[in-house]
Amino acid sequence: MLVNGAVITGKGAAKGRTPEELDQIRNILRGRFDDINAEYEEALAENHKLRLVEIGDAAGDDQADSGSKTAERDAATSLLRTLLDRRTQAEHAMARLEDGTYGNCEGCHNPIPWERLEVFPSATTCVNCKQVRERRAG
């Protein structure tokens, strides 16, 4: 099975995997974390610039200007939250890899299908358990 460019064989948890397979998975997760972290840091810097401009440029704003700035600030904050959440997911997946639970569902403890991990390497639940969580949260 190909997981984001790396060949992963077999099914099941990280336990029982060869050191080479674990290194491949670790590199995929580390690369994902690094990419997300770089994106987060860039968005954080942009958000900071936006706030500085907003502070210095608020004089004479009408309702439309104020509303536009609020919408822009809300979008930037939402992006930061999303990126932080994705970064945390990647960290959690790396921790699960190290403790030998990566690839098993946190809900039912069954192996997560590699097709799901191929699309979403930070997945911690199988599709069924994810659906159950979403129904409970909604």
N, CA, C and O atoms as CSV, one atom per row, in Angstrom:
chain,resi,resn,atom,element,x,y,z
A,1,MET,N,N,0.851,-1.185,0.000
A,1,MET,CA,C,0.000,0.000,0.000
A,1,MET,C,C,0.885,1.232,0.000
A,1,MET,O,O,1.904,1.270,0.690
A,2,LEU,N,N,0.504,2.229,-0.763
A,2,LEU,CA,C,1.256,3.475,-0.852
A,2,LEU,C,C,0.626,4.488,0.091
A,2,LEU,O,O,-0.559,4.795,-0.040
A,3,VAL,N,N,1.395,5.011,1.037
A,3,VAL,CA,C,0.903,6.016,1.969
A,3,VAL,C,C,1.716,7.277,1.729
A,3,VAL,O,O,2.874,7.371,2.134
A,4,ASN,N,N,1.094,8.248,1.066
A,4,ASN,CA,C,1.754,9.517,0.743
A,4,ASN,C,C,3.161,9.333,0.196
A,4,ASN,O,O,4.096,9.995,0.647
A,5,GLY,N,N,3.311,8.453,-0.757
A,5,GLY,CA,C,4.585,8.280,-1.426
A,5,GLY,C,C,5.468,7.184,-0.854
A,5,GLY,O,O,6.505,6.877,-1.441
A,6,ALA,N,N,5.099,6.587,0.265
A,6,ALA,CA,C,5.904,5.517,0.862
A,6,ALA,C,C,5.139,4.203,0.771
A,6,ALA,O,O,3.921,4.176,0.948
A,7,VAL,N,N,5.840,3.133,0.500
A,7,VAL,CA,C,5.198,1.830,0.407
A,7,VAL,C,C,5.068,1.246,1.804
A,7,VAL,O,O,6.060,1.073,2.513
A,8,ILE,N,N,3.835,0.944,2.190
A,8,ILE,CA,C,3.545,0.346,3.482
A,8,ILE,C,C,2.895,-0.996,3.194
A,8,ILE,O,O,1.900,-1.058,2.470
A,9,THR,N,N,3.435,-2.061,3.743
A,9,THR,CA,C,2.874,-3.386,3.466
A,9,THR,C,C,2.114,-3.893,4.666
A,9,THR,O,O,2.401,-3.529,5.806
A,10,GLY,N,N,1.150,-4.731,4.396
A,10,GLY,CA,C,0.407,-5.375,5.479
A,10,GLY,C,C,-0.635,-4.465,6.086
A,10,GLY,O,O,-0.798,-3.315,5.679
A,11,LYS,N,N,-1.334,-5.001,7.066
A,11,LYS,CA,C,-2.361,-4.241,7.767
A,11,LYS,C,C,-2.094,-4.351,9.261
A,11,LYS,O,O,-1.344,-5.219,9.708
A,12,GLY,N,N,-2.719,-3.456,10.031
A,12,GLY,CA,C,-2.567,-3.519,11.470
A,12,GLY,C,C,-1.803,-2.340,12.013
A,12,GLY,O,O,-1.541,-1.374,11.297
A,13,ALA,N,N,-1.447,-2.416,13.266
A,13,ALA,CA,C,-0.807,-1.308,13.974
A,13,ALA,C,C,0.668,-1.223,13.641
A,13,ALA,O,O,1.205,-2.035,12.887
A,14,ALA,N,N,1.307,-0.227,14.215
A,14,ALA,CA,C,2.740,-0.036,14.025
A,14,ALA,C,C,3.513,-1.206,14.642
A,14,ALA,O,O,4.623,-1.521,14.214
A,15,LYS,N,N,2.921,-1.836,15.640
A,15,LYS,CA,C,3.570,-3.005,16.244
A,15,LYS,C,C,3.776,-4.061,15.171
A,15,LYS,O,O,2.890,-4.289,14.347
A,16,GLY,N,N,4.908,-4.692,15.174
A,16,GLY,CA,C,5.174,-5.740,14.216
A,16,GLY,C,C,5.700,-5.225,12.886
A,16,GLY,O,O,5.994,-6.023,11.996
A,17,ARG,N,N,5.821,-3.944,12.731
A,17,ARG,CA,C,6.352,-3.367,11.501
A,17,ARG,C,C,7.869,-3.366,11.571
A,17,ARG,O,O,8.463,-3.331,12.649
A,18,THR,N,N,8.470,-3.406,10.410
A,18,THR,CA,C,9.926,-3.377,10.357
A,18,THR,C,C,10.403,-1.969,10.698
A,18,THR,O,O,9.649,-1.008,10.548
A,19,PRO,N,N,11.640,-1.839,11.152
A,19,PRO,CA,C,12.178,-0.498,11.423
A,19,PRO,C,C,12.125,0.402,10.183
A,19,PRO,O,O,11.924,1.611,10.305
A,20,GLU,N,N,12.301,-0.173,9.004
A,20,GLU,CA,C,12.244,0.619,7.776
A,20,GLU,C,C,10.835,1.166,7.538
A,20,GLU,O,O,10.665,2.326,7.160
A,21,GLU,N,N,9.828,0.320,7.764
A,21,GLU,CA,C,8.439,0.762,7.602
A,21,GLU,C,C,8.111,1.853,8.610
A,21,GLU,O,O,7.478,2.851,8.263
A,22,LEU,N,N,8.532,1.672,9.843
A,22,LEU,CA,C,8.295,2.683,10.873
A,22,LEU,C,C,8.976,3.995,10.510
A,22,LEU,O,O,8.415,5.068,10.729
A,23,ASP,N,N,10.179,3.914,9.957
A,23,ASP,CA,C,10.881,5.124,9.526
A,23,ASP,C,C,10.125,5.828,8.404
A,23,ASP,O,O,10.046,7.057,8.383
A,24,GLN,N,N,9.567,5.049,7.468
A,24,GLN,CA,C,8.787,5.644,6.379
A,24,GLN,C,C,7.577,6.385,6.936
A,24,GLN,O,O,7.314,7.529,6.566
A,25,ILE,N,N,6.852,5.729,7.820
A,25,ILE,CA,C,5.667,6.351,8.416
A,25,ILE,C,C,6.077,7.591,9.209
A,25,ILE,O,O,5.449,8.643,9.095
A,26,ARG,N,N,7.122,7.462,10.004
A,26,ARG,CA,C,7.623,8.580,10.818
A,26,ARG,C,C,7.988,9.763,9.922
A,26,ARG,O,O,7.657,10.906,10.241
A,27,ASN,N,N,8.673,9.496,8.797
A,27,ASN,CA,C,9.063,10.567,7.878
A,27,ASN,C,C,7.851,11.238,7.243
A,27,ASN,O,O,7.836,12.456,7.065
A,28,ILE,N,N,6.843,10.455,6.905
A,28,ILE,CA,C,5.612,11.014,6.347
A,28,ILE,C,C,4.955,11.943,7.366
A,28,ILE,O,O,4.581,13.070,7.043
A,29,LEU,N,N,4.821,11.453,8.602
A,29,LEU,CA,C,4.173,12.258,9.641
A,29,LEU,C,C,4.998,13.497,9.980
A,29,LEU,O,O,4.441,14.576,10.179
A,30,ARG,N,N,6.315,13.349,10.048
A,30,ARG,CA,C,7.188,14.488,10.355
A,30,ARG,C,C,7.096,15.525,9.234
A,30,ARG,O,O,7.033,16.724,9.506
A,31,GLY,N,N,7.088,15.077,7.988
A,31,GLY,CA,C,6.954,15.994,6.859
A,31,GLY,C,C,5.627,16.729,6.899
A,31,GLY,O,O,5.558,17.929,6.636
A,32,ARG,N,N,4.570,15.992,7.231
A,32,ARG,CA,C,3.246,16.602,7.351
A,32,ARG,C,C,3.244,17.647,8.458
A,32,ARG,O,O,2.729,18.751,8.278
A,33,PHE,N,N,3.824,17.294,9.608
A,33,PHE,CA,C,3.897,18.240,10.728
A,33,PHE,C,C,4.689,19.481,10.321
A,33,PHE,O,O,4.250,20.603,10.576
A,34,ASP,N,N,5.848,19.293,9.694
A,34,ASP,CA,C,6.691,20.421,9.301
A,34,ASP,C,C,5.968,21.343,8.320
A,34,ASP,O,O,6.049,22.566,8.440
A,35,ASP,N,N,5.259,20.755,7.345
A,35,ASP,CA,C,4.507,21.558,6.373
A,35,ASP,C,C,3.407,22.364,7.059
A,35,ASP,O,O,3.250,23.558,6.805
A,36,ILE,N,N,2.657,21.707,7.920
A,36,ILE,CA,C,1.567,22.385,8.626
A,36,ILE,C,C,2.127,23.452,9.553
A,36,ILE,O,O,1.575,24.548,9.642
A,37,ASN,N,N,3.217,23.142,10.241
A,37,ASN,CA,C,3.820,24.104,11.153
A,37,ASN,C,C,4.303,25.346,10.404
A,37,ASN,O,O,4.121,26.467,10.880
A,38,ALA,N,N,4.917,25.154,9.238
A,38,ALA,CA,C,5.376,26.291,8.437
A,38,ALA,C,C,4.180,27.139,7.992
A,38,ALA,O,O,4.231,28.368,8.026
A,39,GLU,N,N,3.114,26.467,7.578
A,39,GLU,CA,C,1.900,27.178,7.168
A,39,GLU,C,C,1.299,27.940,8.345
A,39,GLU,O,O,0.833,29.068,8.185
A,40,TYR,N,N,1.308,27.324,9.529
A,40,TYR,CA,C,0.787,27.968,10.734
A,40,TYR,C,C,1.611,29.208,11.080
A,40,TYR,O,O,1.051,30.267,11.366
A,41,GLU,N,N,2.933,29.080,11.056
A,41,GLU,CA,C,3.801,30.213,11.389
A,41,GLU,C,C,3.598,31.361,10.402
A,41,GLU,O,O,3.594,32.527,10.798
A,42,GLU,N,N,3.429,31.039,9.123
A,42,GLU,CA,C,3.186,32.062,8.108
A,42,GLU,C,C,1.845,32.754,8.356
A,42,GLU,O,O,1.756,33.980,8.275
A,43,ALA,N,N,0.812,31.983,8.654
A,43,ALA,CA,C,-0.508,32.558,8.923
A,43,ALA,C,C,-0.481,33.402,10.187
A,43,ALA,O,O,-1.155,34.429,10.262
A,44,LEU,N,N,0.291,32.978,11.183
A,44,LEU,CA,C,0.420,33.740,12.422
A,44,LEU,C,C,1.077,35.096,12.149
A,44,LEU,O,O,0.634,36.116,12.676
A,45,ALA,N,N,2.121,35.110,11.335
A,45,ALA,CA,C,2.792,36.364,10.982
A,45,ALA,C,C,1.850,37.280,10.198
A,45,ALA,O,O,1.811,38.487,10.440
A,46,GLU,N,N,1.094,36.708,9.259
A,46,GLU,CA,C,0.129,37.498,8.491
A,46,GLU,C,C,-0.959,38.076,9.393
A,46,GLU,O,O,-1.371,39.225,9.229
A,47,ASN,N,N,-1.412,37.275,10.336
A,47,ASN,CA,C,-2.434,37.725,11.275
A,47,ASN,C,C,-1.900,38.887,12.119
A,47,ASN,O,O,-2.612,39.858,12.377
A,48,HIS,N,N,-0.658,38.776,12.538
A,48,HIS,CA,C,-0.036,39.839,13.336
A,48,HIS,C,C,0.050,41.135,12.519
A,48,HIS,O,O,-0.267,42.213,13.021
A,49,LYS,N,N,0.484,41.019,11.245
A,49,LYS,CA,C,0.549,42.199,10.369
A,49,LYS,C,C,-0.833,42.823,10.197
A,49,LYS,O,O,-0.986,44.044,10.240
A,50,LEU,N,N,-1.826,41.978,10.005
A,50,LEU,CA,C,-3.200,42.449,9.824
A,50,LEU,C,C,-3.654,43.243,11.046
A,50,LEU,O,O,-4.275,44.298,10.914
A,51,ARG,N,N,-3.349,42.745,12.202
A,51,ARG,CA,C,-3.749,43.442,13.436
A,51,ARG,C,C,-3.020,44.772,13.592
A,51,ARG,O,O,-3.615,45.753,14.036
A,52,LEU,N,N,-1.740,44.815,13.232
A,52,LEU,CA,C,-0.994,46.072,13.317
A,52,LEU,C,C,-1.557,47.115,12.363
A,52,LEU,O,O,-1.694,48.284,12.725
A,53,VAL,N,N,-1.881,46.696,11.153
A,53,VAL,CA,C,-2.469,47.616,10.178
A,53,VAL,C,C,-3.827,48.077,10.680
A,53,VAL,O,O,-4.175,49.252,10.556
A,54,GLU,N,N,-4.585,47.161,11.242
A,54,GLU,CA,C,-5.924,47.491,11.746
A,54,GLU,C,C,-5.860,48.522,12.866
A,54,GLU,O,O,-6.683,49.436,12.920
A,55,ILE,N,N,-4.900,48.379,13.748
A,55,ILE,CA,C,-4.756,49.316,14.867
A,55,ILE,C,C,-4.415,50.714,14.358
A,55,ILE,O,O,-4.978,51.707,14.819
A,56,GLY,N,N,-3.491,50.781,13.408
A,56,GLY,CA,C,-3.045,52.075,12.903
A,56,GLY,C,C,-3.958,52.692,11.870
A,56,GLY,O,O,-3.768,53.852,11.505
A,57,ASP,N,N,-4.950,51.952,11.383
A,57,ASP,CA,C,-5.766,52.432,10.273
A,57,ASP,C,C,-7.254,52.458,10.611
A,57,ASP,O,O,-8.086,52.368,9.708
A,58,ALA,N,N,-7.602,52.577,11.875
A,58,ALA,CA,C,-9.009,52.517,12.270
A,58,ALA,C,C,-9.696,53.877,12.240
A,58,ALA,O,O,-10.925,53.942,12.236
A,59,ALA,N,N,-8.937,54.950,12.218
A,59,ALA,CA,C,-9.533,56.289,12.239
A,59,ALA,C,C,-10.350,56.514,10.975
A,59,ALA,O,O,-9.882,56.242,9.869
A,60,GLY,N,N,-11.553,57.003,11.140
A,60,GLY,CA,C,-12.391,57.342,10.009
A,60,GLY,C,C,-13.119,56.179,9.377
A,60,GLY,O,O,-13.723,56.337,8.316
A,61,ASP,N,N,-13.080,55.008,10.002
A,61,ASP,CA,C,-13.786,53.858,9.449
A,61,ASP,C,C,-15.292,54.031,9.593
A,61,ASP,O,O,-15.786,54.469,10.632
A,62,ASP,N,N,-16.010,53.679,8.534
A,62,ASP,CA,C,-17.460,53.629,8.633
A,62,ASP,C,C,-17.874,52.197,8.969
A,62,ASP,O,O,-17.013,51.346,9.191
A,63,GLN,N,N,-19.157,51.925,9.010
A,63,GLN,CA,C,-19.634,50.588,9.380
A,63,GLN,C,C,-19.153,49.520,8.413
A,63,GLN,O,O,-18.796,48.419,8.831
A,64,ALA,N,N,-19.139,49.833,7.135
A,64,ALA,CA,C,-18.716,48.852,6.135
A,64,ALA,C,C,-17.243,48.508,6.313
A,64,ALA,O,O,-16.873,47.335,6.256
A,65,ASP,N,N,-16.400,49.513,6.528
A,65,ASP,CA,C,-14.971,49.271,6.749
A,65,ASP,C,C,-14.763,48.423,7.996
A,65,ASP,O,O,-13.987,47.468,7.994
A,66,SER,N,N,-15.457,48.782,9.039
A,66,SER,CA,C,-15.341,48.059,10.305
A,66,SER,C,C,-15.800,46.610,10.142
A,66,SER,O,O,-15.173,45.690,10.666
A,67,GLY,N,N,-16.899,46.417,9.410
A,67,GLY,CA,C,-17.410,45.070,9.178
A,67,GLY,C,C,-16.456,44.235,8.345
A,67,GLY,O,O,-16.262,43.051,8.621
A,68,SER,N,N,-15.859,44.841,7.329
A,68,SER,CA,C,-14.886,44.128,6.493
A,68,SER,C,C,-13.680,43.695,7.312
A,68,SER,O,O,-13.191,42.573,7.177
A,69,LYS,N,N,-13.210,44.596,8.159
A,69,LYS,CA,C,-12.046,44.268,8.991
A,69,LYS,C,C,-12.377,43.155,9.983
A,69,LYS,O,O,-11.549,42.284,10.247
A,70,THR,N,N,-13.576,43.189,10.523
A,70,THR,CA,C,-13.993,42.137,11.457
A,70,THR,C,C,-14.069,40.793,10.742
A,70,THR,O,O,-13.625,39.777,11.277
A,71,ALA,N,N,-14.632,40.785,9.530
A,71,ALA,CA,C,-14.731,39.533,8.761
A,71,ALA,C,C,-13.345,39.010,8.412
A,71,ALA,O,O,-13.106,37.804,8.474
A,72,GLU,N,N,-12.430,39.902,8.045
A,72,GLU,CA,C,-11.063,39.500,7.718
A,72,GLU,C,C,-10.355,38.919,8.946
A,72,GLU,O,O,-9.659,37.908,8.856
A,73,ARG,N,N,-10.543,39.568,10.080
A,73,ARG,CA,C,-9.937,39.099,11.330
A,73,ARG,C,C,-10.507,37.736,11.723
A,73,ARG,O,O,-9.764,36.856,12.157
A,74,ASP,N,N,-11.821,37.556,11.572
A,74,ASP,CA,C,-12.452,36.277,11.906
A,74,ASP,C,C,-11.944,35.154,11.004
A,74,ASP,O,O,-11.703,34.042,11.473
A,75,ALA,N,N,-11.779,35.444,9.709
A,75,ALA,CA,C,-11.268,34.435,8.770
A,75,ALA,C,C,-9.833,34.056,9.129
A,75,ALA,O,O,-9.476,32.878,9.092
A,76,ALA,N,N,-9.013,35.042,9.475
A,76,ALA,CA,C,-7.624,34.773,9.848
A,76,ALA,C,C,-7.558,33.938,11.127
A,76,ALA,O,O,-6.738,33.027,11.233
A,77,THR,N,N,-8.405,34.244,12.080
A,77,THR,CA,C,-8.443,33.498,13.345
A,77,THR,C,C,-8.910,32.064,13.103
A,77,THR,O,O,-8.379,31.126,13.697
A,78,SER,N,N,-9.896,31.900,12.238
A,78,SER,CA,C,-10.389,30.565,11.906
A,78,SER,C,C,-9.298,29.727,11.241
A,78,SER,O,O,-9.139,28.547,11.554
A,79,LEU,N,N,-8.553,30.336,10.327
A,79,LEU,CA,C,-7.453,29.635,9.670
A,79,LEU,C,C,-6.408,29.202,10.696
A,79,LEU,O,O,-5.915,28.075,10.643
A,80,LEU,N,N,-6.074,30.082,11.615
A,80,LEU,CA,C,-5.091,29.738,12.647
A,80,LEU,C,C,-5.575,28.552,13.488
A,80,LEU,O,O,-4.799,27.642,13.781
A,81,ARG,N,N,-6.839,28.562,13.870
A,81,ARG,CA,C,-7.389,27.457,14.664
A,81,ARG,C,C,-7.331,26.139,13.900
A,81,ARG,O,O,-6.977,25.100,14.457
A,82,THR,N,N,-7.681,26.196,12.622
A,82,THR,CA,C,-7.664,24.992,11.778
A,82,THR,C,C,-6.249,24.437,11.662
A,82,THR,O,O,-6.036,23.235,11.821
A,83,LEU,N,N,-5.288,25.304,11.385
A,83,LEU,CA,C,-3.899,24.866,11.245
A,83,LEU,C,C,-3.352,24.323,12.559
A,83,LEU,O,O,-2.625,23.329,12.570
A,84,LEU,N,N,-3.698,24.971,13.660
A,84,LEU,CA,C,-3.247,24.492,14.965
A,84,LEU,C,C,-3.834,23.113,15.262
A,84,LEU,O,O,-3.152,22.249,15.812
A,85,ASP,N,N,-5.089,22.912,14.900
A,85,ASP,CA,C,-5.728,21.612,15.095
A,85,ASP,C,C,-5.047,20.539,14.249
A,85,ASP,O,O,-4.794,19.437,14.735
A,86,ARG,N,N,-4.748,20.851,12.993
A,86,ARG,CA,C,-4.069,19.888,12.121
A,86,ARG,C,C,-2.657,19.575,12.625
A,86,ARG,O,O,-2.200,18.435,12.543
A,87,ARG,N,N,-1.977,20.590,13.144
A,87,ARG,CA,C,-0.629,20.378,13.697
A,87,ARG,C,C,-0.698,19.470,14.919
A,87,ARG,O,O,0.139,18.582,15.083
A,88,THR,N,N,-1.685,19.687,15.769
A,88,THR,CA,C,-1.876,18.850,16.958
A,88,THR,C,C,-2.188,17.413,16.553
A,88,THR,O,O,-1.701,16.479,17.190
A,89,GLN,N,N,-2.990,17.218,15.507
A,89,GLN,CA,C,-3.300,15.875,15.022
A,89,GLN,C,C,-2.038,15.159,14.551
A,89,GLN,O,O,-1.849,13.974,14.826
A,90,ALA,N,N,-1.183,15.880,13.844
A,90,ALA,CA,C,0.069,15.273,13.360
A,90,ALA,C,C,0.969,14.906,14.545
A,90,ALA,O,O,1.593,13.845,14.539
A,91,GLU,N,N,1.039,15.767,15.552
A,91,GLU,CA,C,1.829,15.460,16.762
A,91,GLU,C,C,1.289,14.216,17.458
A,91,GLU,O,O,2.053,13.357,17.899
A,92,HIS,N,N,-0.028,14.131,17.549
A,92,HIS,CA,C,-0.666,12.993,18.205
A,92,HIS,C,C,-0.375,11.699,17.435
A,92,HIS,O,O,-0.112,10.659,18.038
A,93,ALA,N,N,-0.423,11.770,16.112
A,93,ALA,CA,C,-0.122,10.590,15.295
A,93,ALA,C,C,1.325,10.143,15.503
A,93,ALA,O,O,1.597,8.946,15.588
A,94,MET,N,N,2.256,11.100,15.586
A,94,MET,CA,C,3.661,10.744,15.824
A,94,MET,C,C,3.833,10.095,17.200
A,94,MET,O,O,4.608,9.150,17.346
A,95,ALA,N,N,3.118,10.597,18.203
A,95,ALA,CA,C,3.185,10.000,19.543
A,95,ALA,C,C,2.617,8.582,19.521
A,95,ALA,O,O,3.158,7.687,20.170
A,96,ARG,N,N,1.526,8.373,18.775
A,96,ARG,CA,C,0.929,7.035,18.656
A,96,ARG,C,C,1.890,6.081,17.945
A,96,ARG,O,O,1.961,4.899,18.284
A,97,LEU,N,N,2.619,6.591,16.968
A,97,LEU,CA,C,3.603,5.757,16.281
A,97,LEU,C,C,4.683,5.300,17.259
A,97,LEU,O,O,5.088,4.138,17.257
A,98,GLU,N,N,5.138,6.223,18.085
A,98,GLU,CA,C,6.190,5.895,19.046
A,98,GLU,C,C,5.720,4.911,20.113
A,98,GLU,O,O,6.497,4.068,20.562
A,99,ASP,N,N,4.450,5.010,20.525
A,99,ASP,CA,C,3.982,4.077,21.564
A,99,ASP,C,C,3.374,2.793,20.987
A,99,ASP,O,O,2.893,1.942,21.735
A,100,GLY,N,N,3.398,2.655,19.655
A,100,GLY,CA,C,2.970,1.410,19.029
A,100,GLY,C,C,1.486,1.291,18.772
A,100,GLY,O,O,1.014,0.205,18.439
A,101,THR,N,N,0.728,2.376,18.915
A,101,THR,CA,C,-0.716,2.305,18.699
A,101,THR,C,C,-1.141,2.920,17.369
A,101,THR,O,O,-2.326,2.898,17.033
A,102,TYR,N,N,-0.203,3.465,16.611
A,102,TYR,CA,C,-0.533,4.064,15.315
A,102,TYR,C,C,-1.120,2.993,14.394
A,102,TYR,O,O,-0.607,1.878,14.301
A,103,GLY,N,N,-2.200,3.360,13.723
A,103,GLY,CA,C,-2.836,2.434,12.794
A,103,GLY,C,C,-4.000,1.685,13.400
A,103,GLY,O,O,-4.724,0.994,12.684
A,104,ASN,N,N,-4.202,1.803,14.708
A,104,ASN,CA,C,-5.352,1.198,15.366
A,104,ASN,C,C,-6.325,2.291,15.788
A,104,ASN,O,O,-5.911,3.369,16.213
A,105,CYS,N,N,-7.600,2.013,15.669
A,105,CYS,CA,C,-8.653,2.955,16.021
A,105,CYS,C,C,-8.658,3.200,17.527
A,105,CYS,O,O,-8.584,2.260,18.318
A,106,GLU,N,N,-8.746,4.463,17.915
A,106,GLU,CA,C,-8.832,4.796,19.336
A,106,GLU,C,C,-10.175,4.403,19.942
A,106,GLU,O,O,-10.290,4.266,21.160
A,107,GLY,N,N,-11.192,4.221,19.096
A,107,GLY,CA,C,-12.517,3.854,19.585
A,107,GLY,C,C,-12.686,2.369,19.790
A,107,GLY,O,O,-12.959,1.909,20.899
A,108,CYS,N,N,-12.519,1.609,18.701
A,108,CYS,CA,C,-12.787,0.165,18.755
A,108,CYS,C,C,-11.510,-0.676,18.798
A,108,CYS,O,O,-11.575,-1.891,18.986
A,109,HIS,N,N,-10.359,-0.041,18.628
A,109,HIS,CA,C,-9.025,-0.679,18.676
A,109,HIS,C,C,-8.747,-1.619,17.500
A,109,HIS,O,O,-7.735,-2.320,17.492
A,110,ASN,N,N,-9.633,-1.634,16.520
A,110,ASN,CA,C,-9.384,-2.418,15.311
A,110,ASN,C,C,-8.425,-1.646,14.403
A,110,ASN,O,O,-8.302,-0.428,14.525
A,111,PRO,N,N,-7.753,-2.344,13.503
A,111,PRO,CA,C,-6.869,-1.641,12.568
A,111,PRO,C,C,-7.652,-0.656,11.696
A,111,PRO,O,O,-8.740,-0.969,11.213
A,112,ILE,N,N,-7.086,0.526,11.504
A,112,ILE,CA,C,-7.660,1.508,10.584
A,112,ILE,C,C,-7.224,1.079,9.181
A,112,ILE,O,O,-6.039,0.829,8.956
A,113,PRO,N,N,-8.157,0.990,8.242
A,113,PRO,CA,C,-7.766,0.588,6.886
A,113,PRO,C,C,-6.685,1.519,6.321
A,113,PRO,O,O,-6.740,2.738,6.482
A,114,TRP,N,N,-5.703,0.902,5.656
A,114,TRP,CA,C,-4.595,1.693,5.102
A,114,TRP,C,C,-5.083,2.676,4.054
A,114,TRP,O,O,-4.436,3.696,3.816
A,115,GLU,N,N,-6.222,2.386,3.418
A,115,GLU,CA,C,-6.771,3.333,2.458
A,115,GLU,C,C,-7.111,4.650,3.156
A,115,GLU,O,O,-6.910,5.725,2.590
A,116,ARG,N,N,-7.623,4.564,4.379
A,116,ARG,CA,C,-7.939,5.777,5.153
A,116,ARG,C,C,-6.656,6.484,5.571
A,116,ARG,O,O,-6.562,7.708,5.485
A,117,LEU,N,N,-5.671,5.718,6.024
A,117,LEU,CA,C,-4.407,6.323,6.440
A,117,LEU,C,C,-3.660,6.937,5.258
A,117,LEU,O,O,-2.911,7.900,5.417
A,118,GLU,N,N,-3.874,6.369,4.078
A,118,GLU,CA,C,-3.242,6.926,2.881
A,118,GLU,C,C,-3.764,8.334,2.602
A,118,GLU,O,O,-2.999,9.224,2.230
A,119,VAL,N,N,-5.057,8.526,2.783
A,119,VAL,CA,C,-5.676,9.821,2.551
A,119,VAL,C,C,-5.437,10.764,3.719
A,119,VAL,O,O,-5.213,11.959,3.526
A,120,PHE,N,N,-5.485,10.225,4.927
A,120,PHE,CA,C,-5.376,11.040,6.139
A,120,PHE,C,C,-4.433,10.344,7.124
A,120,PHE,O,O,-4.892,9.629,8.015
A,121,PRO,N,N,-3.109,10.548,6.972
A,121,PRO,CA,C,-2.136,9.836,7.809
A,121,PRO,C,C,-2.282,10.082,9.313
A,121,PRO,O,O,-1.800,9.284,10.117
A,122,SER,N,N,-2.939,11.170,9.697
A,122,SER,CA,C,-3.119,11.468,11.119
A,122,SER,C,C,-4.391,10.864,11.700
A,122,SER,O,O,-4.726,11.127,12.854
A,123,ALA,N,N,-5.100,10.061,10.917
A,123,ALA,CA,C,-6.357,9.469,11.388
A,123,ALA,C,C,-6.118,8.624,12.636
A,123,ALA,O,O,-5.159,7.857,12.711
A,124,THR,N,N,-7.004,8.779,13.603
A,124,THR,CA,C,-6.906,7.992,14.840
A,124,THR,C,C,-8.120,7.098,15.042
A,124,THR,O,O,-8.188,6.330,16.001
A,125,THR,N,N,-9.087,7.211,14.117
A,125,THR,CA,C,-10.288,6.385,14.226
A,125,THR,C,C,-10.643,5.800,12.863
A,125,THR,O,O,-10.306,6.358,11.819
A,126,CYS,N,N,-11.326,4.673,12.900
A,126,CYS,CA,C,-11.861,4.101,11.670
A,126,CYS,C,C,-13.061,4.954,11.249
A,126,CYS,O,O,-13.536,5.790,12.017
A,127,VAL,N,N,-13.535,4.740,10.051
A,127,VAL,CA,C,-14.641,5.537,9.520
A,127,VAL,C,C,-15.884,5.389,10.392
A,127,VAL,O,O,-16.563,6.378,10.668
A,128,ASN,N,N,-16.191,4.166,10.831
A,128,ASN,CA,C,-17.382,3.927,11.638
A,128,ASN,C,C,-17.326,4.708,12.953
A,128,ASN,O,O,-18.291,5.387,13.305
A,129,CYS,N,N,-16.210,4.620,13.682
A,129,CYS,CA,C,-16.087,5.338,14.955
A,129,CYS,C,C,-16.105,6.850,14.745
A,129,CYS,O,O,-16.640,7.580,15.579
A,130,LYS,N,N,-15.528,7.328,13.642
A,130,LYS,CA,C,-15.534,8.750,13.321
A,130,LYS,C,C,-16.963,9.227,13.100
A,130,LYS,O,O,-17.334,10.304,13.568
A,131,GLN,N,N,-17.765,8.445,12.396
A,131,GLN,CA,C,-19.158,8.798,12.143
A,131,GLN,C,C,-19.941,8.853,13.450
A,131,GLN,O,O,-20.761,9.750,13.650
A,132,VAL,N,N,-19.688,7.892,14.341
A,132,VAL,CA,C,-20.377,7.869,15.630
A,132,VAL,C,C,-20.031,9.127,16.425
A,132,VAL,O,O,-20.917,9.758,17.002
A,133,ARG,N,N,-18.743,9.496,16.459
A,133,ARG,CA,C,-18.314,10.713,17.175
A,133,ARG,C,C,-18.987,11.962,16.618
A,133,ARG,O,O,-19.440,12.828,17.367
A,134,GLU,N,N,-19.045,12.039,15.285
A,134,GLU,CA,C,-19.640,13.214,14.655
A,134,GLU,C,C,-21.132,13.320,14.951
A,134,GLU,O,O,-21.651,14.417,15.153
A,135,ARG,N,N,-21.825,12.175,14.978
A,135,ARG,CA,C,-23.259,12.195,15.297
A,135,ARG,C,C,-23.470,12.654,16.738
A,135,ARG,O,O,-24.403,13.409,17.011
A,136,ARG,N,N,-22.628,12.214,17.652
A,136,ARG,CA,C,-22.755,12.607,19.053
A,136,ARG,C,C,-22.465,14.100,19.237
A,136,ARG,O,O,-23.120,14.772,20.033
A,137,ALA,N,N,-21.476,14.612,18.492
A,137,ALA,CA,C,-21.082,16.007,18.623
A,137,ALA,C,C,-22.115,16.943,17.978
A,137,ALA,O,O,-22.294,18.083,18.409
A,138,GLY,N,N,-22.781,16.443,16.953
A,138,GLY,CA,C,-23.705,17.295,16.183
A,138,GLY,C,C,-25.022,17.374,16.803
A,138,GLY,O,O,-25.909,18.049,16.281
